Amino acid sequence: MKRDEVLDLAKVTLVDRGADYGDARVNFDRIAVMWTVIMGQKVTRAQVAQCMICLKLSRLAETPSHEDS
């Protein structure tokens, strides 16, 4: 897939995800509140993003050809 095709697909995916799940900042804030309760310590939106990146990297290590990874 060419660079422009990848970028176009990423844009469509971001719009679709936004329509399904709402604003990413609001969603990450919501996740941070829930994880704060579970972990018993303050979790920030940035930490949620970092953890989600780790989740994706772990999946990528298992199935590098999967498009969602």
MARTI-680389 format. One record per residue (C-alpha): residue number from 1; x, y, z; residue in three letters. Coordinates in steps of 0.1 Angstrom, whole numbers. Example, Ala and Ser with C-alpha at 12.3 -4.5 7.8 and 13.67 -1.06 7.14 Angstrom:
MARTI-680389
1; 123; -45; 78; ALA
2; 137; -11; 71; SER
This chain:
MARTI-680389
1; 0; 0; 0; MET
2; 13; 34; -9; LYS
3; 19; 62; 16; ARG
4; -11; 83; 5; ASP
5; -33; 52; 6; GLU
6; -22; 45; 42; VAL
7; -29; 81; 53; LEU
8; -63; 81; 36; ASP
9; -72; 49; 53; LEU
10; -60; 62; 87; ALA
11; -82; 93; 82; LYS
12; -113; 73; 75; VAL
13; -106; 50; 105; THR
14; -102; 80; 128; LEU
15; -135; 95; 116; VAL
16; -153; 61; 119; ASP
17; -138; 56; 154; ARG
18; -149; 90; 164; GLY
19; -184; 84; 153; ALA
20; -185; 51; 172; ASP
21; -168; 61; 204; TYR
22; -168; 99; 206; GLY
23; -140; 123; 211; ASP
24; -108; 104; 220; ALA
25; -99; 129; 248; ARG
26; -132; 124; 265; VAL
27; -129; 86; 261; ASN
28; -94; 85; 275; PHE
29; -105; 107; 304; ASP
30; -133; 82; 311; ARG
31; -109; 53; 309; ILE
32; -85; 71; 332; ALA
33; -112; 75; 359; VAL
34; -120; 38; 357; MET
35; -84; 27; 358; TRP
36; -78; 50; 387; THR
37; -104; 31; 407; VAL
38; -90; -3; 397; ILE
39; -54; 7; 403; MET
40; -60; 26; 435; GLY
41; -38; 55; 422; GLN
42; -43; 84; 398; LYS
43; -41; 75; 361; VAL
44; -40; 103; 335; THR
45; -52; 105; 300; ARG
46; -16; 104; 288; ALA
47; -9; 72; 307; GLN
48; -40; 56; 292; VAL
49; -27; 65; 257; ALA
50; 7; 50; 266; GLN
51; -8; 18; 279; CYS
52; -30; 15; 248; MET
53; 1; 19; 226; ILE
54; 17; -9; 246; CYS
55; -14; -31; 240; LEU
56; -12; -25; 203; LYS
57; 26; -32; 202; LEU
58; 20; -65; 221; SER
59; -7; -75; 195; ARG
60; 17; -64; 167; LEU
61; 44; -87; 181; ALA
62; 20; -116; 178; GLU
63; 4; -109; 144; THR
64; 24; -82; 126; PRO
65; 3; -85; 94; SER
66; -30; -78; 111; HIS
67; -43; -45; 97; GLU
68; -57; -33; 131; ASP
69; -23; -37; 147; SER
